[in-house]
Structures are given as structure tokens and as C-alpha cells.
Amino acid sequence: MAELQLFEDTIAEIAARLDLRDPNREAVETLAAEVSQYYDVDEQLPPFEAVIDSATGVGKTYILTASMELLAAAYGVRDFVIIAPGRTILEKTKDNFTPGHPKSLLGPMSFRPVVITSDNFATPAIRSAMDDESQIKVYLFTVQSLIRPESRTARKTHK
């Protein structure tokens, strides 16, 4: 049985670069421990799923960004999915990954992810990025964009 891989040096470097507050760094450390427990100790197969529950305004986007940095560096993860509860949060999150935007977090990040949304996923450039296994991608969708609306015809036939 393998030991926990906590990636303390990697997390310290990420925390310094992103200027994480202690509770946010601790959340990333907890995630690292849970991921290692799942894969290294318990030898489970993908997917690993996690929920980080934190209050409004404590820096969930920083935790998310630091977690992406950790998973990319430590495990080679290249695909991240973010499901926003609505369009407002989706737009704010997209701004965090947009170069030049005042709310962008890309400055201290070690990579520039391709942001894939329901608005751009069918474009040739994005399709090409999706096929590039070396490219880090953030799939950013609202709950509503993932649920296919039922047509009136379909409702009538199911009654």
C-alpha cells in the first residue's frame, strides 16, 4: 500500500504565487490529501469527485485556481469542468480566466487554460484545443446549458 503524497512543496509554491490566505491553502492541502488517499492509498480508478464547501466571499475561485494548479502539476490533469449555478456566476468565472480582464487570475498562474463554454465549443479553434491532450482546458457551463429542454412534441408523446 502506498503512502499519502501531499505535495507540500508544490502547494507552498502555488500558495505563494497566488497569494492564498491560510484557509484557502488549507483547503488545497485537504484536497491533495483526499486525492492521494483515493488514488495512491486506496488505489481507486478515476473519476475522483470532490466538493469544496465554503462560504460566500472566502475565495472559492482562488481555491479552484490553486486546485487546478496542483492537479495539473502533480497528476497531469488537463481537463477541468466548472458548473456554475447561473449565467452571472459563469460570466464572473470566465472573467477570472480571461487575459487582460481586471478580475483575471491568469497573471500568477503557471498556465493559460483554454476556456470552453456553450457559446464557443463548436468553433474550429476550440475543437482543435479540445483534441490537444497537452492543452489545459476549463469547461465552463451553467446547469441550464447542460439540461436539454424538452420539446412540446416530446411532452405530448409521453403523456
N, C-alpha and C positions, 0 to 999 in steps of 0.2 A: 504494500500500500504506500502510495506517495505522500509526501508532506505538503502542507499548505505552501503555496507560492504567493507571498504577499506583495511583492514588487515595491518594497518600501522606498528604494532609491528612485524608481520611476515615478511613484506618486509624489515624493518630495519635490522632484524636478517639475512635474506638472503643476503642483500646488504653488510653487514659487513663480512659475511663468504666468499662470492665470491669476495670481494673487488671491488664492482661495482663502476664505475665512475658515477658522478651525472646524466648525460644524460641517461645512461643505467638504473639507478634506477628509474628515472622519466618515462621511457618507461614502466617499470614493474608496476609502480603506475597507469599509464594510463590504462594499460591492466586490472588491478584489478578493476578500476572504471567502465570500459566498461563491464566486465564480470558481475559485481554486478548489473549494470543498466539492463542488459539483463535478468538475472535470478531473482534477488531479487526485483527490482523495477517494471520492465515491465512484470515479471512472464512468460517469454518465455520458450519454451521447447527446448531441445537440437536438433540439434547441434548449438553451438556458434562457429562462424568462425571469425578470425581476421587476419589482415595483418599488420606487423610492417615494415614500410618502413624506412630504414636507409642507410646512405652512406657506401661505402666500407671502411673497416678498423676501424669502430667505435665500434665494439664489438657486432655484431649480435649474435654470439654464446653465449656470456655472457648474453645477454638479453633473448635468448632462454632458457638457462640453469636456469636462475633465474625465468623465467615464468613457467617452468616445476616445479620447487621447490614450487612456490606459488600455482599453480593449484593442485599439489599433496597434499600440506598441508591444504589448505583452502577448497578445494572442493572434495578431494579424487580421483582426476583424476589419472588413472593408464595407459592410452594408449595415446601415442603421435605419430603423423605422421609428418615426415620431408621429403619433396620432394625437392631434390637437382636438380639444372639445368643440371648437368652432373657428370660424374664419378670422376673428380678431386675434386669437392666440396664434393661429397659423401664421398670420402676417407678421406678428411680433417675432416669432421664432425664425421665420425666413429672414427678417431684417438682421438677426444675430449672425447669420451665415452669408450676408451679402457684403462683398468688398466695398469699402467706401461709405457704407451706411453709418451714421453716428452711433447706432446701437450694436454695430458689428463686433463680434468677439474674435474675428479671424486674426487680428494683429498678433496676439500672443500664442496662437495655435501653431502646431508643428505641421499642419497640413491644411489644404484648401478643399473641402468636400464639394462635390457636385450636389446641388440641391434639386431634388426631383419632386415635382408636385403634379397634381391632376391637370394643371394648366400647361405643363411643358413635357410631360413624359412621352408623348408621341412624336416629338421633334427628332429629326435625324441626329443632331448633336447629342441629345440626351440618350437616345437609343444606343449610340456608339459608346457613350460613357458607361451605360448600364452593362454593356458587354465587356468592358475593360476591367479585368479582375484586379489590376493594380490600383485602380482609382477608388478612393474612398467616397462613398455616396451616402447622402441623407435623403431618405424617402420621407416626405413631409405631407401628410394628408389630414383632412378633417374626418371625423367619424361619418359625417353625412356623405362625403365623397366616396366612401368605401361601401356604402349601402346602396344597392341598385334600387331605384324607386320602382314600385310595382305599377305596371300599366293598367289602365282601366279595363282593357280587354282581358288581361290576365286575371283581374279580380272577378270579373263576370264569369269566367270559365271555371273558377274554383268554388263557386257558390253552390 
